[in-house]
């Protein structure tokens, strides 16, 4: 919706593109993914499509931000498991 709002007819001014790329970065998108979203919406606008028409095409944009969060959660899980294992090993060493 932000891309559609920033467009002037079928065109997207360069200053608006830069702003949209910054917003994309804040949302966890890579520059490639943000540009892909912009290109999909521009293409739909040039063809006279509605914003809802672009939604189906946006399903092809990778969800990079969610992948990063999942990887971070996995790392945290491994760190917690390692800390628990180290504590158990220390308990066995001290009292075992």
C-alpha positions as a Markdown table, in Angstrom:
| # | Residue | x | y | z |
|---|---|---|---|---|
| 1 | Unk | 0.0 | 0.0 | 0.0 |
| 2 | Unk | 2.9 | 2.4 | 0.7 |
| 3 | Unk | 4.3 | 1.9 | -2.8 |
| 4 | Unk | 0.8 | 2.5 | -4.3 |
| 5 | Unk | 0.4 | 5.7 | -2.2 |
| 6 | Unk | 3.9 | 7.0 | -3.2 |
| 7 | Unk | 3.3 | 6.5 | -6.9 |
| 8 | Unk | 2.3 | 9.4 | -9.2 |
| 9 | Unk | 0.2 | 7.7 | -11.8 |
| 10 | Unk | 2.3 | 4.7 | -13.0 |
| 11 | Unk | 5.5 | 6.5 | -12.0 |
| 12 | Unk | 7.5 | 6.4 | -8.8 |
| 13 | Unk | 9.7 | 9.5 | -8.2 |
| 14 | Unk | 13.3 | 8.6 | -7.1 |
| 15 | Unk | 12.9 | 10.3 | -3.8 |
| 16 | Unk | 9.9 | 8.2 | -3.0 |
| 17 | Unk | 11.7 | 5.1 | -4.0 |
| 18 | Unk | 14.6 | 5.9 | -1.6 |
| 19 | Unk | 12.1 | 6.4 | 1.2 |
| 20 | Unk | 10.3 | 3.1 | 0.4 |
| 21 | Unk | 13.7 | 1.3 | 0.4 |
| 22 | Unk | 14.4 | 2.7 | 3.9 |
| 23 | Unk | 11.0 | 1.6 | 5.1 |
| 24 | Unk | 11.7 | -1.9 | 3.6 |
| 25 | Unk | 15.0 | -2.1 | 5.5 |
| 26 | Unk | 13.2 | -1.2 | 8.7 |
| 27 | Unk | 10.7 | -4.0 | 8.0 |
| 28 | Unk | 13.5 | -6.5 | 7.6 |
| 29 | Unk | 13.6 | -6.7 | 3.8 |
| 30 | Unk | 16.8 | -6.8 | 1.8 |
| 31 | Unk | 17.2 | -4.1 | -0.9 |
| 32 | Unk | 16.5 | -6.8 | -3.5 |
| 33 | Unk | 13.2 | -7.8 | -1.8 |
| 34 | Unk | 12.1 | -4.1 | -1.4 |
| 35 | Unk | 12.8 | -3.4 | -5.0 |
| 36 | Unk | 10.9 | -6.5 | -6.0 |
| 37 | Unk | 7.9 | -5.3 | -4.1 |
| 38 | Unk | 8.1 | -1.9 | -5.8 |
| 39 | Unk | 8.5 | -3.5 | -9.2 |
| 40 | Unk | 5.4 | -5.8 | -8.7 |
| 41 | Unk | 3.2 | -2.9 | -7.6 |
| 42 | Unk | 4.4 | -0.7 | -10.4 |
| 43 | Unk | 3.7 | -3.4 | -12.9 |
| 44 | Unk | 0.2 | -3.9 | -11.6 |
| 45 | Unk | -0.4 | -0.1 | -11.7 |
| 46 | Unk | 0.8 | 0.0 | -15.3 |
| 47 | Unk | -1.6 | -2.8 | -16.3 |
| 48 | Unk | -4.4 | -1.0 | -14.6 |
| 49 | Unk | -4.7 | -3.5 | -11.8 |
| 50 | Unk | -6.1 | -3.0 | -8.3 |
| 51 | Unk | -3.9 | -3.2 | -5.2 |
| 52 | Unk | -5.5 | -6.5 | -4.4 |
| 53 | Unk | -4.1 | -7.9 | -7.7 |
| 54 | Unk | -0.6 | -7.2 | -6.5 |
| 55 | Unk | -1.2 | -9.1 | -3.3 |
| 56 | Unk | -1.1 | -12.5 | -5.1 |
| 57 | Unk | 2.2 | -11.6 | -6.8 |
| 58 | Unk | 3.7 | -10.4 | -3.5 |
| 59 | Unk | 3.5 | -14.0 | -2.2 |
| 60 | Unk | 6.7 | -14.6 | -4.3 |
| 61 | Unk | 8.7 | -12.1 | -2.2 |
| 62 | Unk | 10.8 | -14.1 | 0.3 |
| 63 | Unk | 10.1 | -13.4 | 3.9 |
| 64 | Unk | 13.7 | -12.6 | 4.8 |
| 65 | Unk | 12.8 | -10.9 | 8.1 |
| 66 | Unk | 11.0 | -13.9 | 9.4 |
| 67 | Unk | 13.9 | -16.2 | 8.5 |
| 68 | Unk | 16.3 | -14.0 | 10.4 |
| 69 | Unk | 14.0 | -14.1 | 13.5 |
| 70 | Unk | 13.8 | -17.9 | 13.2 |
| 71 | Unk | 17.6 | -18.3 | 13.0 |
| 72 | Unk | 18.0 | -16.0 | 16.0 |
| 73 | Unk | 15.5 | -18.0 | 18.0 |
| 74 | Unk | 17.3 | -21.2 | 17.1 |
| 75 | Unk | 20.7 | -19.7 | 18.2 |
| 76 | Unk | 19.1 | -18.6 | 21.5 |
| 77 | Unk | 17.7 | -22.1 | 22.0 |
| 78 | Unk | 21.1 | -23.7 | 21.5 |
| 79 | Unk | 22.8 | -21.2 | 23.9 |
| 80 | Unk | 20.2 | -22.0 | 26.6 |
| 81 | Unk | 20.7 | -25.7 | 26.0 |
| 82 | Unk | 24.5 | -25.4 | 26.2 |
| 83 | Unk | 24.2 | -23.3 | 29.4 |
| 84 | Unk | 21.9 | -26.0 | 31.0 |
| 85 | Unk | 24.3 | -28.8 | 29.9 |
| 86 | Unk | 27.3 | -26.9 | 31.4 |
| 87 | Unk | 25.4 | -26.4 | 34.7 |
| 88 | Unk | 24.5 | -30.0 | 34.9 |
| 89 | Unk | 28.1 | -31.0 | 34.1 |
| 90 | Unk | 29.4 | -28.6 | 36.8 |
| 91 | Unk | 26.8 | -30.1 | 39.3 |
| 92 | Unk | 28.1 | -33.6 | 38.6 |
| 93 | Unk | 31.7 | -32.5 | 39.0 |
| 94 | Unk | 31.1 | -30.7 | 42.3 |
| 95 | Unk | 28.7 | -33.2 | 43.9 |
| 96 | Unk | 29.1 | -36.3 | 41.8 |
